[in-house]
Amino acid sequence: TVVAAGLSLSLSLPHGVRARLVNAFPAERHGKRIDVALGDLPATDELNLIFAVTVDAGAGDTAHLTTLSASWSDPATDSRRAFELSLPPLRLVDPATAETTPVDADVAEQAALQRAASEQREAMRLDRQGRYAESRARMAQAAHALAAAPATARVAESYHVAMMYAGQAADAALSEDLRKTGTYDALRRSRGKRDGTSRS
């Protein structure tokens, strides 16, 4: 059952902050705002979106405020709904403090999985273009990133897949079945899907 139809999300960034959506959803930039079209969201589905964010250097303890908003149609009430929320500030700290700041394991896992999916999509594109060595190198990069991620079952599975593609002959194309499977798998994971399962 679709609970949010035509779901769209907007991330508004302050001056000095840049972001890029790692997932494969359509995203458009409008000045300092990134609009993401997520489509229809079924009940119990969960989407995990990863943005790669960079912040300009500045004075210590400077805080950058970002805003997230979403809008969608509610099929149950036949009405348009929306929300807006201020995210925790991005605060500048010295390198030593940054190095000792605890890492959110779930975010680290999702970031590694989404970056690996992005590399896999690019690797399949390169293979189709006949750039086999570059394709295998991209999968090796994905495996390297996954090796540094939290050692979860999903990371281990993605690492195994990346190593399998990286180990394919670099002087010939992937089989059509392998390339189709790799493209589909990368797109599914880049859309935040949890390996054929869902949760509320």
N, C-alpha and C positions, 0 to 999 in steps of 0.2 A: 504494500500500500504506500503510495507516494504521500509524504507528509509535508514536503516543501517543493513546490513546482517553480521552475525558472529561478532557482536560487543563485544569487549573485553576492559577491563579497568585495568590499573595498578596503584597502589599507592606505591610510593617509600618513605621509611621512613629513617630519619637519625638515628645515634646512640643515644640510650637513649629514643627512642620513639617506642611504640608497639601499634598495632591496630588489631582489630578483626571485620570482617564484621558481622553485626547482621542479615541482610537479608539472605534468603535461597538460593541465587545463588551459583553455584560452585565457590570456591575460593581456590587457591593454593599459598603456601608461597615459595618464592625463596630468601633465605637470608632476606634482609630488604625490599623486594618487595612482594606485594600481588597482584596476578593476578585474576581477576574476569571475568568469562564467562557469558555475558548477553544475548547472542543469537541474534535473529532478533528483530529489533525495528520498529514497524509500525509508520506511520505518525500520528501525534497528540498525541501519547502516551508520558507519562512522567514517568520516573523511579526515585524513591526516595531511595537512598542508605544511610544507617546509619552505620558508623564505630565507635566502642567503642575504644577510644584512651587513653592511659596512658603514662605519661611522667615522667622520673626519676627526683627526686629533684635536684636542682642545684642553682647556683647564680641567684639572682634577675635580671630580664630583659634579661636573656639568651633567644635567639631566635632559634627555631628549624624549619628548612625549609623542607617542604614536596613537592613532585611533583606528579602530576596526568597526566596520558597519556591514550589515547584511540586509538583504530584502528578498522576499519570496512571496508566492501566492499560496494561501492555505486552501487546499481542495475541500476540506471539511466545512469551511465557513464561506468559501467563495470570496475571500477578501485578501487584500494585499497587506503583508505584515513586514515589520522592520525592527531592527535594534541597532544601537550604537554603544560601543564600549571603549573606555580608555584603557590601554594596556599598561602593565608595569613599565616605568620609565627605563630607558636605556641610559645607564649612568657610566660616565667615564671614570676609570680608575687607573692607577699606575700598573705597570707590567707585573710586578711582584704580586700584587693583590689579585690580578686576573689569573695568574698561574695557580694560585691557591684556592680560587673560588670553586666550590663543588660543582660537578657537572650533573645535570639532570639526565639520568641514564635512559629514560624513555625518549627524550628529545634527541640524545646522541644516537640512539638506535634508529629512530625515524629518519634523522638527517642522513645517516650512512646508507640506509636502504633507498631513500629517494635519490641521493647522488649516484648510487650504483645503478638505479633504474635509468637515470638520465644518461649515464655513460653507455649503458646497454642499448638504449634507443639509438644513440649516435653510432655505436659499433655496428648495428644492423644496417644503418643507412650507408656507412662507409663500405660495408661488404657488398651491398647492392651496386655501388659505384665501381666495384673492382679494386678498391683500396684495402686489400686484405690484411697487409701488415699493420696498417693504421688501426683497422678494426680490432685486431687481436691485442694491440697495445692499449686501446681504450678499455678492453675487458680486463687487462692486467692491472690498469689503474683502479678500476672498480674493485677488484679483489684486494688490492693494497689498502684501499680506504676501509673496506669491510674488515680486514684483519685488525685494524686499529679500533674498531667499534666494540661496544659491549658484547660479550660472548653469549648472545641469546640464540634460541633455536632458529628464529627467522633470519638472523644475520648469518648463521652457519649455513643455512640452506642457500641464501643468496651468494655467499662466498663460494660454495660448491659449484653453483651455476656459472659464476664469473670465471672460475678456474677452468671449467669445462670448455667454455667458449675461447678463453685465452689460449688454451692448449691446442686448438684446431690448427691445421696446416695453414701457414701464412702465404702460401703460393697458389692457393685455389679457393674458390668460393665455398661458403657453407652450403650444405644441402638445403633445398627449398623448405623441407620440413623443419630443419633446425632454425633457419632464419625466420620462418613464420612463427614458430614457437617462441623464439627469443623476442620478436617484436611484440607479440601479444602479451607475453609475461611482463615485459618492461612497461608497457602501457598500463596494464592492470595495476601493477605496483605503484606506478607514478600517479595513478588516480586515488591512491590512499587505500586501496582495497587490502583486506587482511587475508590473503591466501585462501579465497573461497569461503571465508567465514565472515560473520558480521556480529556486532554487539551494540547494545544501546548505550 
